Amino acid sequence: MAGKVMQAVWYTCYGGGAAGLKHVEIPIPAPGNDEILMKIEATSINPIDWKIQNGFVRPILPRKFPFIPLSDVAGEVVEVGPGVTNFKAGDKIVSTLGGAGGGLAEYAVAKESLTVPRPSEVSAADGACLGIAACAALHSLTVTGGLKLEKTEPRTNILVTAGSGGVGHYAVQLAKLGNTHVTATCGARNIDFVKSLGADEVLDYKTPEGAALKSPSGQKYDIVVDCTTVIPWSTFEPNLSPTGKVIDITPSGGTFWNYAMQKLTFSKKQVIPLLVIPNAQEIGCLVKLVKEGKLKTVIDSRYPLSKAEAAWAKSIEGHATGKVVVEPFVMHAVWYTCYGGGAAGLKHVEIPIPAPGKGEILMKVEATSINPIDWKIQNGVLRPFLPRKFPFIPLSDVAGEVVEVGPGVKNYKAGDKIVSTLGVAGGGLAEYAVAKESLTVARPPEVSAADGACLGIAACAALHSLTVTGGLKLEKTEPRTNVLVTAASGGVGHYAVQLAKLGNTHVTATCGARNIDFVKSLGADEVLDYKTPEGAALKSPSGKKYDIVVDCTTGIPWSTFEPNLSPTGKVIDITPSGGTFWNYAMQKLTFSKKQVIPLLVVPNAQEIGCLVKLVKEGKLKTVIDSRYPLSKAEAAWVKSIEGHATGKVVVEP
């Protein structure tokens, strides 16, 4: 990483709030002894972060200016320094950066001793929230409060104030892992939320009962985790059991005074200022609880690094439900969240850039193309198999540049130009996508990104129909084959005409009147207007009987195809319906030599590589009907659904 730079956000003096944050480009730090350089996938804001900016622990922190704030981070190991034995590049981790800060950036250096592995069940955002907030809740209850997180001890009555906040929502959940009765306070709008965390009773802090902290069931509290400010000791004291403890996670001068006086007077009821520094043991415990589903992080809001000021302001406002997260590596993507809706169902979102796993490649998407199957999946044609889950980022045919490779990838490196198919996972309608190495081919400079991004489903369907299903050889040596291509000006059709003409063929094609000259320019020997009687009947003007039909349209019955076929003619239906499968089955049962064959093809690297080679050699061209930026994905979606595109519809993020 030497010599490379990163985006970061820092402040240069005390005060200033969100306006005091400055976006800078600075060198990526290098890890020292026992240190890890990590790519930050998520970081979270705690109140202490902006209190430090306000001079709360002046002159101890910041140690120097300029200062990059935030300490709770999660991400991926990029490089390890001398002496690091437990981590390697590619490992997913959770860490706390302590007083050094540095989390509000794309990369940071963490100490191995303050870092724990992050299992796949724990997202980066979840992990990045566990440092200060969850450790404060855990330490308050278990170390200071003496609570055991199991159901075996005598019942303990607990109060958590501000139970919907960053520390509070963890404290409620952790307390309920023990044999406890939990009372919590929050604002009226969050009562149902705090109950959902497990609280036995919840008080609106603005009501008289809430302000007085009185348990509706008359409990006296053994432990109070006080996550708010300015509640006086006089309010806590009458609600405590004889040995009740108030653990103040944001102690003021008054807290320390009361603590000292109680020590001097040997009071059994105590207020205890919490001064906790997150450690790997506690973070590891919390990560394990999240993995096991016993603890969840509630995220109030997520912000990209470019909007760090808004995240800062949100935290300072003090009304976040759960945690405020910043994700340095985010991308613009378009997804849908349910079946149906067409273009109106597409939603523009900012989400974390995905990370490549084993055998995977992270690519910057330079172009992607829409196929009819994409919006048919949205309409539920493959329900319930696809999408596998919502929200779903559609499109699978992509071309771009390798940004990062996962473990085990041998044939590609950052900077390589590629063509890939993402398969059923989708993800193409975004700025970045993860592709499998096994479904990726190199893209030579003669092949543009837009050309490459169109070769997956459409060109592979044409190639597979002709060569694998139809048995055509793409050379001039075999006996002459008569081929019909319907809807020849469309995405699959315009490839099928060109590929067929590489063999010893006579090609008849159908299209609309406006595209006749275009289809002839692709090499078709004769072209029919599908709206004329001859075109509707599929009759070759020269009287040919078709050996292979690549049917790229819908609604043409078998009775129309059958009289136009040679004795062993095949109709390859690229958009098969129930009727296609019925006819196919009946013809198999009756040993018919004339057949309709449903095409169920999954693009593969071998076929894509063959097509890329043909484009490079000038033997195959992609015709692009229209190009759209990602910001106008809806218009591209509509264009494809309309069904009158000449060639392919491309989106260029």
Residue pairs with C-beta under 8 A, 6 or more apart in sequence:
1 28
1 30
1 37
1 78
1 79
1 107
2 30
3 27
4 27
4 28
5 25
5 26
5 27
5 28
6 25
6 26
6 27
6 28
6 105
6 106
6 107
7 23
7 24
7 25
7 105
7 106
7 305
7 328
8 23
8 24
8 25
8 26
8 68
8 104
8 105
8 106
9 21
9 22
9 23
9 24
9 68
9 69
9 104
9 105
9 305
9 308
10 21
10 22
10 24
10 66
10 67
10 68
10 69
10 104
11 20
11 21
11 22
11 53
11 65
11 66
11 67
11 69
12 20
12 22
12 65
12 66
12 67
13 20
13 65
14 53
14 54
14 55
14 58
15 53
15 54
15 55
16 53
17 50
17 53
17 312
17 313
17 316
18 309
18 310
18 312
18 313
18 316
19 309
20 53
21 104
21 308
21 309
21 312
22 66
23 306
23 308
24 66
28 37
28 106
28 107
29 37
29 102
29 107
29 108
29 109
30 37
30 79
30 81
30 109
31 37
31 79
31 80
31 81
31 84
31 109
32 81
32 82
32 109
33 81
33 82
33 83
34 81
34 82
34 83
34 84
34 111
34 112
34 113
35 80
35 81
35 84
35 109
35 110
35 111
35 112
36 77
36 79
36 80
36 81
36 84
36 87
36 93
36 95
36 109
36 110
36 111
36 112
36 115
37 77
37 78
37 79
37 80
37 81
37 107
37 108
37 109
38 73
38 75
38 76
38 77
38 78
38 93
38 95
38 107
38 108
38 109
38 110
39 75
39 76
39 78
39 106
39 107
39 329
40 73
40 74
40 75
40 103
40 105
40 106
40 107
40 108
40 328
40 329
41 74
41 75
41 76
41 124
41 128
41 327
41 328
41 329
41 352
41 355
42 73
42 74
42 75
42 123
42 124
42 125
42 127
42 128
42 325
42 326
42 327
42 352
43 70
43 72
43 73
43 74
43 103
43 104
43 128
43 325
43 326
43 327
43 328
44 70
44 72
44 125
44 128
44 129
44 131
44 133
44 166
44 323
44 324
44 325
44 326
45 70
45 311
45 312
45 314
45 315
45 323
45 324
45 325
45 326
46 71
46 72
46 131
46 132
46 133
46 166
46 315
47 166
47 250
47 315
47 318
48 56
48 132
49 69
49 70
49 71
49 315
50 69
50 312
50 315
50 316
51 57
52 61
52 62
52 69
53 69
60 99
61 99
62 101
63 99
63 100
67 101
68 101
68 102
68 103
68 104
68 105
68 108
69 101
69 103
69 104
70 97
70 101
70 102
70 103
70 104
70 326
71 96
71 97
71 98
71 99
71 100
71 101
71 102
71 103
71 131
71 132
71 278
72 96
72 97
72 103
72 128
72 129
72 130
72 131
72 132
72 133
72 278
73 94
73 95
73 96
73 97
73 103
73 108
73 110
73 128
73 131
74 92
74 93
74 94
74 95
74 118
74 124
74 125
74 126
74 127
74 128
75 92
75 93
75 124
76 90
76 91
76 92
76 93
76 355
77 87
77 88
77 89
77 90
77 91
77 92
77 93
78 89
78 107
79 89
80 87
80 88
80 89
80 112
83 112
84 112
85 112
86 112
87 93
87 112
87 115
87 117
90 406
90 407
91 117
92 117
92 118
92 119
92 120
92 124
92 355
93 110
93 115
93 116
93 117
93 118
93 127
94 115
94 116
94 117
94 118
94 122
94 127
94 128
94 130
94 131
94 283
94 287
95 110
95 111
95 114
95 115
95 116
95 131
95 283
96 110
96 114
96 131
96 132
96 135
96 278
96 283
97 103
97 108
97 109
97 110
97 114
98 111
98 114
98 277
98 278
102 108
102 109
104 305
104 308
104 326
105 305
105 328
106 305
106 328
106 329
113 280
114 278
114 279
114 280
114 283
115 280
116 280
116 283
116 284
116 287
117 287
118 124
118 127
118 287
119 287
119 291
121 290
121 291
122 287
122 290
122 291
124 327
124 352
125 297
125 299
125 302
125 325
125 327
125 352
126 290
126 296
126 297
127 287
127 290
128 325
129 166
129 297
129 299
129 323
129 325
130 283
130 286
130 287
130 290
130 297
131 278
131 283
132 278
133 166
133 167
133 170
133 323
134 167
134 170
134 174
134 283
134 286
134 295
134 297
135 276
135 278
135 279
135 282
135 283
135 286
136 167
136 170
136 249
136 274
136 276
137 167
137 168
137 170
137 171
137 174
137 225
138 170
138 174
138 282
138 285
138 286
139 274
139 276
139 282
140 171
140 223
140 225
140 247
140 249
140 274
140 276
141 147
141 149
141 158
141 171
141 174
141 175
141 178
141 223
141 225
142 148
142 149
142 174
144 245
144 247
144 272
144 274
145 158
145 222
145 223
145 225
145 245
145 247
146 223
147 153
147 156
147 158
147 175
147 178
147 180
147 223
148 178
149 174
149 177
149 178
150 177
150 178
150 179
151 178
151 179
152 179
153 178
153 179
154 179
155 179
155 180
155 181
156 178
156 179
156 180
156 181
156 222
156 223
157 180
157 181
157 183
157 215
157 219
157 220
157 221
157 222
157 223
157 241
158 175
158 180
158 181
158 182
158 183
158 221
158 222
158 223
158 224
158 225
159 182
159 183
159 184
159 185
159 213
159 215
159 221
159 223
159 224
159 225
159 239
160 168
160 171
160 172
160 175
160 182
160 183
160 184
160 185
160 199
160 224
160 225
160 227
161 168
161 184
161 185
161 205
161 213
161 224
161 225
161 226
161 227
161 228
161 231
162 168
162 185
162 186
162 205
162 227
162 228
163 169
163 171
163 172
163 184
163 185
163 186
163 190
163 194
163 197
163 199
163 202
163 227
164 186
164 187
164 190
164 193
164 194
164 321
164 322
165 227
165 228
165 320
165 321
165 322
166 227
166 320
166 322
166 323
166 324
167 225
167 227
167 249
168 184
168 186
168 194
168 225
168 227
169 194
169 197
169 298
169 321
169 322
170 295
170 297
171 225
171 227
172 182
172 184
172 194
172 197
172 198
172 199
173 197
173 198
173 294
173 295
173 296
174 289
174 295
175 182
175 198
175 223
175 225
176 182
176 197
176 198
176 199
177 289
177 294
181 200
181 217
181 219
182 198
182 199
182 200
182 201
183 199
183 200
183 201
183 202
183 203
183 215
183 216
183 219
183 221
184 194
184 197
184 199
184 201
184 202
184 203
185 202
185 203
185 204
185 205
185 210
185 213
185 228
186 193
186 194
186 202
186 203
186 204
186 205
187 204
187 205
187 206
187 319
188 204
188 206
190 321
191 202
191 204
193 298
193 321
194 202
195 202
200 217
201 215
201 216
201 217
203 209
203 210
203 213
203 214
203 216
204 210
205 211
205 228
209 216
211 235
212 235
212 239
213 231
213 235
213 236
213 239
214 239
215 221
215 239
220 239
220 240
220 241
220 244
221 239
221 240
221 241
221 244
222 240
222 241
222 243
222 244
222 245
223 244
223 245
223 247
224 236
224 239
224 240
224 244
224 245
224 246
224 247
225 247
225 249
226 236
226 246
226 247
226 248
226 249
226 250
227 249
227 250
228 250
229 250
229 252
232 254
233 246
233 254
233 258
233 271
236 244
236 246
236 271
237 269
240 246
240 269
242 268
242 269
243 268
243 269
244 269
244 270
245 269
245 270
245 271
245 272
246 270
246 271
246 272
247 271
247 272
247 274
248 255
248 271
248 272
248 273
248 274
249 274
251 273
251 274
251 275
255 271
255 273
256 273
258 271
259 270
259 271
259 272
259 273
261 267
262 269
262 270
262 271
263 270
286 295
289 295
290 296
290 297
297 322
297 323
298 321
298 322
298 323
299 322
299 323
299 324
299 325
300 314
300 320
300 321
300 322
300 323
300 324
301 311
301 314
301 320
301 324
301 325
302 325
302 326
302 327
302 350
303 310
303 311
303 314
303 324
303 325
303 326
303 327
304 326
304 327
304 328
304 330
304 350
305 326
305 327
305 328
305 330
308 326
311 324
311 325
311 326
314 320
314 324
315 324
327 352
329 352
329 353
330 350
330 351
330 352
330 353
331 350
331 351
331 352
331 353
331 430
331 431
331 432
332 348
332 349
332 350
332 430
332 431
332 630
332 631
332 653
333 348
333 349
333 350
333 351
333 393
333 429
333 430
333 431
334 346
334 347
334 348
334 349
334 393
334 394
334 429
334 430
334 630
334 633
335 346
335 347
335 349
335 391
335 392
335 393
335 394
335 429
336 345
336 346
336 347
336 378
336 390
336 391
336 392
336 394
337 345
337 347
337 390
337 391
337 392
338 345
338 390
339 378
339 379
339 380
339 383
340 378
340 379
340 380
341 378
342 375
342 378
342 637
342 638
342 641
343 634
343 635
343 637
343 638
343 641
344 634
345 378
346 633
346 634
346 637
347 391
348 631
348 633
349 391
351 430
353 362
353 431
353 432
354 362
354 427
354 432
354 433
354 434
355 362
355 404
355 406
355 434
356 362
356 404
356 405
356 406
356 409
356 434
357 406
357 407
357 434
358 406
358 407
358 408
359 406
359 407
359 408
359 409
359 436
359 437
359 438
360 405
360 406
360 409
360 434
360 435
360 436
360 437
361 402
361 404
361 405
361 406
361 409
361 412
361 418
361 420
361 434
361 435
361 436
361 437
361 440
362 402
362 403
362 404
362 405
362 406
362 432
362 433
362 434
363 398
363 400
363 401
363 402
363 403
363 418
363 420
363 432
363 433
363 434
363 435
364 400
364 401
364 403
364 431
364 432
365 398
365 399
365 400
365 428
365 430
365 431
365 432
365 433
365 653
366 399
366 400
366 401
366 449
366 453
366 652
366 653
367 398
367 399
367 400
367 448
367 449
367 450
367 452
367 453
367 650
367 651
367 652
367 653
368 395
368 397
368 398
368 399
368 428
368 429
368 453
368 650
368 651
368 652
368 653
369 395
369 397
369 450
369 453
369 454
369 456
369 458
369 491
369 648
369 649
369 650
369 651
370 395
370 636
370 637
370 639
370 640
370 648
370 649
370 650
370 651
371 396
371 397
371 456
371 457
371 458
371 491
371 640
372 491
372 575
372 640
372 643
373 381
373 457
374 394
374 395
374 396
374 640
375 394
375 637
375 640
375 641
376 382
377 386
377 387
377 394
378 394
386 424
387 426
388 424
388 425
392 426
393 426
393 427
393 428
393 429
393 430
394 426
394 428
394 429
395 422
395 426
395 427
395 428
395 429
395 651
396 421
396 422
396 423
396 424
396 425
396 426
396 427
396 428
396 456
396 457
396 603
397 421
397 422
397 428
397 453
397 454
397 455
397 456
397 457
397 458
397 603
398 419
398 420
398 421
398 422
398 428
398 433
398 435
398 453
398 456
399 417
399 418
399 419
399 420
399 443
399 449
399 450
399 451
399 452
399 453
400 417
400 418
400 433
400 449
401 415
401 416
401 417
401 418
402 412
402 413
402 414
402 415
402 416
402 417
402 418
403 414
403 432
404 414
405 412
405 413
405 414
405 437
408 437
409 437
410 437
411 437
411 442
412 418
412 437
412 440
412 442
416 442
417 442
417 443
417 444
417 445
417 449
418 435
418 440
418 441
418 442
418 443
418 452
419 440
419 441
419 442
419 443
419 447
419 452
419 453
419 455
419 456
419 608
419 612
420 435
420 436
420 439
420 440
420 441
420 456
420 608
421 435
421 439
421 456
421 457
421 460
421 603
421 604
421 608
422 428
422 433
422 434
422 435
422 439
423 436
423 439
423 602
423 603
425 434
427 433
427 434
429 630
429 633
429 651
430 630
430 653
431 630
431 653
438 605
439 603
439 604
439 605
439 608
440 605
441 605
441 608
441 609
441 612
442 612
443 449
443 452
443 612
444 612
444 616
446 615
446 616
447 612
447 615
447 616
449 652
450 622
450 624
450 627
450 650
450 652
451 615
451 621
451 622
452 612
452 615
453 650
454 491
454 622
454 624
454 648
454 650
455 608
455 611
455 612
455 615
455 622
456 603
456 608
457 603
458 491
458 492
458 495
458 648
459 492
459 495
459 499
459 608
459 611
459 620
459 622
460 601
460 603
460 604
460 607
460 608
460 611
461 492
461 574
461 599
461 601
462 492
462 493
462 495
462 496
462 499
462 550
463 495
463 499
463 607
463 610
463 611
464 599
464 601
464 607
465 496
465 548
465 550
465 572
465 574
465 599
465 601
466 472
466 474
466 483
466 496
466 499
466 500
466 503
466 548
466 550
467 473
467 474
467 499
469 570
469 572
469 597
469 599
470 483
470 547
470 548
470 550
470 570
470 572
471 548
472 478
472 481
472 483
472 500
472 503
472 505
472 548
473 503
474 499
474 502
474 503
475 502
475 503
475 504
476 503
476 504
477 504
478 503
478 504
479 504
480 504
480 505
480 506
481 503
481 504
481 505
481 506
481 547
481 548
482 505
482 506
482 508
482 540
482 544
482 545
482 546
482 547
482 548
482 566
483 496
483 500
483 505
483 506
483 507
483 508
483 546
483 547
483 548
483 549
483 550
484 507
484 508
484 509
484 510
484 538
484 540
484 546
484 548
484 549
484 550
484 564
485 493
485 496
485 497
485 500
485 507
485 508
485 509
485 510
485 524
485 549
485 550
485 552
486 493
486 509
486 510
486 530
486 538
486 549
486 550
486 551
486 552
486 553
486 556
487 493
487 510
487 511
487 530
487 552
487 553
488 494
488 496
488 497
488 509
488 510
488 511
488 515
488 519
488 522
488 524
488 527
488 552
489 511
489 512
489 515
489 518
489 519
489 646
489 647
490 552
490 645
490 646
490 647
491 645
491 647
491 648
491 649
492 550
492 552
492 574
493 509
493 511
493 550
493 552
494 519
494 522
494 623
494 646
494 647
495 620
495 622
496 550
496 552
497 507
497 509
497 519
497 522
497 523
497 524
498 522
498 523
498 619
498 620
498 621
499 614
499 620
500 507
500 523
500 548
500 550
501 507
501 522
501 523
501 524
502 614
502 619
506 525
506 542
506 544
507 523
507 524
507 525
507 526
508 524
508 525
508 526
508 527
508 528
508 540
508 541
508 544
508 546
509 519
509 522
509 524
509 526
509 527
509 528
510 527
510 528
510 529
510 530
510 535
510 538
510 553
511 518
511 519
511 527
511 528
511 529
511 530
512 529
512 530
512 531
512 644
513 529
513 531
515 646
516 527
516 529
518 623
518 646
519 527
520 527
522 623
525 542
526 540
526 541
526 542
528 534
528 535
528 538
528 539
528 541
529 535
530 536
530 553
534 541
536 560
537 560
537 564
538 556
538 560
538 561
538 564
539 564
540 546
540 564
545 564
545 565
545 566
545 569
546 564
546 565
546 566
546 569
547 565
547 566
547 568
547 569
547 570
548 569
548 570
548 572
549 561
549 564
549 565
549 569
549 570
549 571
549 572
550 572
550 574
551 561
551 571
551 572
551 573
551 574
551 575
552 574
552 575
553 575
554 575
554 577
557 579
558 571
558 579
558 583
558 596
561 571
561 596
562 594
565 571
565 594
567 593
567 594
568 593
568 594
569 594
569 595
570 594
570 595
570 596
570 597
571 595
571 596
571 597
572 597
572 599
573 580
573 596
573 597
573 598
573 599
574 599
576 598
576 599
576 600
580 596
580 598
581 598
583 596
584 595
584 596
584 597
584 598
586 592
587 594
587 595
587 596
588 595
611 620
614 620
615 621
615 622
622 647
622 648
623 646
623 647
623 648
624 647
624 648
624 649
624 650
625 639
625 645
625 646
625 647
625 648
625 649
626 636
626 639
626 645
626 649
626 650
627 650
627 651
627 652
628 635
628 636
628 639
628 649
628 650
628 651
628 652
629 651
629 652
629 653
630 651
630 652
630 653
633 651
636 649
636 650
636 651
639 645
639 649
640 649
